[in-house]
Amino acid sequence: GYREGRDTFKAGEEFVLSGSGYTAHGKELPYYALSWTVRLYSGGMDGTDMTSRQIAKEKGRDLYFEIPAPESFQESETGFIEVVLKAEDERDGLSSTKTLIMQPSHVDVTLESEPSGLFVMANGEKIKTPTTITTWQKQVIQLDSPWQQKKKGDIYTWWSWSDEEGNSVYKADHSYIVPRPRNGGEPRVITATFGVGASPYVQSAQDGSSSTTKIGIVVAALVAVVLAIALGAFLIYRKNKGIAILDVSDNERSVGDDFKVRSGAAVDVDRSHTTDDSHSYHNDETFRDNEYGLQESSSVSSGPSSILSG
């Protein structure tokens, strides 16, 4: 039967589960006498209108699977994972199943705007602020905003995103990776700031880029002048010392035999310092380095191992 609250999970988390089965006489069943099925269920808050999709299906005592991203905010709010292990004794025609229910680590995220009441886009859904959505920890929310919106006769343009700690991002299409729940259960907050007219933050970034380009051109010009002066001084010095400068562009010179590898000659190769590359190895904090990020390089997290016996 169902066992609520056995385990929790985060979006993208990986799990390895192991199970075992025994005959009525106490003998352990063969490896492939066991089979696994993993499904993600979601639906109405009262348990009606439930839908499901399969995440993994495997035969054997061991199972590996990864938690997928929820396909909608309804799925992140109501979804849970069901893991079913089935053991079959083909000789006696007997079977038994064990079921594990896994619940997500929920994080509430409030979408706000300044001024309040404007619209933002989250995972392709148009949402009027303020609105609180229920998400999974490490779930990615793709944020975007209609470029211009009209309110009380004024036309507002998107300027920036910011979180509850005051960290800001000045790019309209932003990937927000949901951090861990806040202490005290308060929701995470994402605020879209709008203003009348062009964003001063975007202009500031463009001005900074333009200034950097101008500085680079000036530095390159100064280097060229210094090199020209140095070359001229060197040529004058050689001329005063009576040192001839030969033009060898028209003289054909052959490469001596000492620089050729004779046919049939053995070449010794020192392999004592060969490099073994077989052990080379290779999550974006949303608004800062010590939280989740813009494009977290997909960090791999190891989920708990559960032993199910039947």
N, C-alpha and C positions, 0 to 999 in steps of 0.2 A: 504494500500500500504506500501512499504518499507520506513522506516525512519532511515536514516543513522546516525551513531555516537550517538545513543541514550544512550548506555551503553558500557562499556569496561569490560573485564574479564581477570583473570589470570588462569593458569592451576591449577586444583584442587579446584578452588573457588566454594563455595556453594551459591545458590540463592533460595529465597522464593518469588514467585510472587503471586499476588492476582488480581482477576478480578470480574466483575459483568455484568449482562445483564438484559435488560428490554423489556417488550412487547411493541407493538405499542400503547397500552393504558397507558403506564407508570408504569405498575406493574412489580416488580422485579421477574426475573425468578428463578425457584427452583435451589438449590445448584448444582445438577448433570445435569442441562441443559447446563452447560458449559464444555468444554473439551479443553485440551492443547496438543500440539505437539511441540517438540523441536528437531531440526536437525542441524548437523554441515556440512556446505558446504565447498568445496575446489575445486580447479581446476586451469585452465590457468589464467595468469595475465590479459588477455583480457576478462575474463568472459566466455570463451568457455570451452568445455569438463569438465563441472562441475560434481562432484560426491557428494554424501551426505550419511550420516549415522544417524540413529535415536538415540537421547540421552535420551529422556523421552517422555512418552505418558500417560496422566492422565485425569480422569474426575473429575469435581468439580471446585469450585471457586478458590481454592488454589493449588499451584504447588511448589514442591521442586525438584531441580535437581543440579547436580554437574558437573562442566566442566571437561571433560576427558582430558587425555594427548594426544597431537597430535600423529598420527601414523607415520608421516614422516616429514621431513623438508619442503617438498612442502606443506603439510597440515598446518604447523605452519606459513608458509609465506603467503598463500592465504586463509586460512580458516576463517570462521565467523559463528556465531550462529544465527539461525532463530527461533523465538518463535512465534507460532500461537495460538491465543485464538479464539475459535468458540462458539457462543451462538445460541441455537436452541429453537424456540417456537413450540413445537409439535402441540399445539392446532390450531395455525394459519398457520402452515407450513412455517414459516419464519425463516431465519438464517442470521447471520452476523459474520464476522471475523475481527480480528485486528492482525497486524503483527509487531513484534519487532525485529530489527536487532541489534546484539551485536558484537562489534569488539574486538579483543584481544589487550592486552597491549604488543606491540612488543618490543623486545630487540635484537639488532644485536650483534652477538658474532663472533669474528675473531679467527680462529684456526691458530696458527703459530708454527714454529719449529725452533730450533737452532741446527745445521745449517738449513737454509730455504730450502724448496723443498722436505722435507721428508713427509711420509704418517702417518696419525693418524686414529684411528677408533672412530666414533661418532654415537651412537645408531645403531651400526652394519654396518654403511656405511664407506667405505674406502675413505678418503678425503685427497687430496694433499694440503699441506700448501704453501703459506697462502691462506685461503678461509674464506669468511664472510658468515655466515648463519643467517637467520631471525628466531627468536624463540619467545616463549611466556614467559612472566615473570612467574617464579616459575616452568617452564618446567625443567624436569630432563634430562640431557645429560649424557649418559653412555660413558665415555671415556676409550679408551684402545689404545695400540700401538703394532704394530709388533715388536717382541723382537729385531730383527736385520735387518738393511737395508743397502744396499750398495750404495755408492755415490762417484764417481770419484776415484774408486779403494779402498776406505776405507770402512770398515764395522762398522756401527754405532749401538750402543746399547742404548735403552731408559734409561734415568736417572731420570727425574723428570717432574712434571707438575707445572706450576706457573701461577698466574693471573697478571693483569695489575698493581697491587699494590705490587707485589714482594712476596706474600705469596706462599709457596710451599707445595707440597704433593709428597711423594716418593713411592707411590703405583701405579702400572701401570693401574689397573682397578679402575677407580675413578668415583664417581657419582657427577656431577656438577649440582647444582640447580641454575638456572638463576636468578640473583639478579634483582633489579629494574634498569631501564635505567640510564646511567651515565648522569651527568649534561653536557649540551651542545650537547647531542645526539651522542657522540662518542661511538663506539662499546666497549663492554666488550672484553677482550683479554685473551685467554688461550694459553700458550706456552709450547710445549713439548721440553724438552732439551735432546739432544742425545750426546753421546761421544764415543770415541774409547776405547774399553775395558770395564771391569766390572764397574758398578756404584760405585763411592766412597761413596755415601749416603747410599746405601744398606749395604755395608761393615761396615760403621760406626755404623749403627743401630744394626748389628749383634754383633759387638765388644762390644757395650754398654750392650746388653742383656747378653753376656758371662760374662762381668765384674760383672754385678748385681748378676748372679748366683753364681760366686766365692765368692763374699762378703757374700751372704746368707749362704753358706756352712761354711765359717770361723766363722761367728757369732754363728751359731748353735753349732759348736764344742766348742767354748769358753763357751757358756752357760752350756753345758754338763759337762765340767771340773769344773766350779764353783759349780754346784750342787753336784758333786761327793765329792769335798773337804768339802762342808758344811755338807753333810751327815756323812762323816767320823769323822769330829770334834764333831758332835752331839753324835755319838755312844761312842766316847772316853769319853766325858763329863759324860754320863750316867753311864758308867762303873766305873769311878773314884768316883762318888757319891754313888755307891752301889745301884743304882736303877735297879731292875730286869726287863728284857725284856722277856715277856711271849710269847710263841708260842701257839696260840690258834687254829691253823689250824686243829688239830685232835679232838678238844673238841666240841661236839654237844651241842648247846644251843637252847632251845625252846623259842619261842616268847610268852611273858606273855599275859594273858587275857586282860590286860589293852590296848594292842595294837590291839586287835581284835574288829571288829564291830559286836556286838551281833545281832542275827537274830531278825528282827522285830523292831529294834531300829530306831527311826525317826532321820533324819539328816536335820538340818536347813541350808538352803542355802541363803546367803546374795545376793540379786539381785539388791541392790541399786546402784551398780557401773557397770552395764552392759554397753557394748560399742555398739554403733550404727554405723555399717559400711556402712549403706546405702548411705552415702553422700561422700564416698571416691572417689577421682578423680585421674586421671592420666594425625620441620620443621628442616638438619644439615647444619649449616652454611658451605658454600662450602669450603672456605679456612680460615675462622675466625669466632669467636663466634658471632659477631654482624652483620653478613650477613647470607645469606641462607646457608644450611649446607650439610654435606656429606650424612646423612640420617636424614632430618628434621622429626622429629617425626611427623608427619602429623598434622600440625596445622590446625585447622578449622577456616576458615575466613567467615564472614557473608557478603554476597553480598547485593546489594541494593534491596529493595522491590519496585516493580512497580505496579501501579494500572492501569489496562486497563479496560475501560468501553465500552460497545457496546450496 
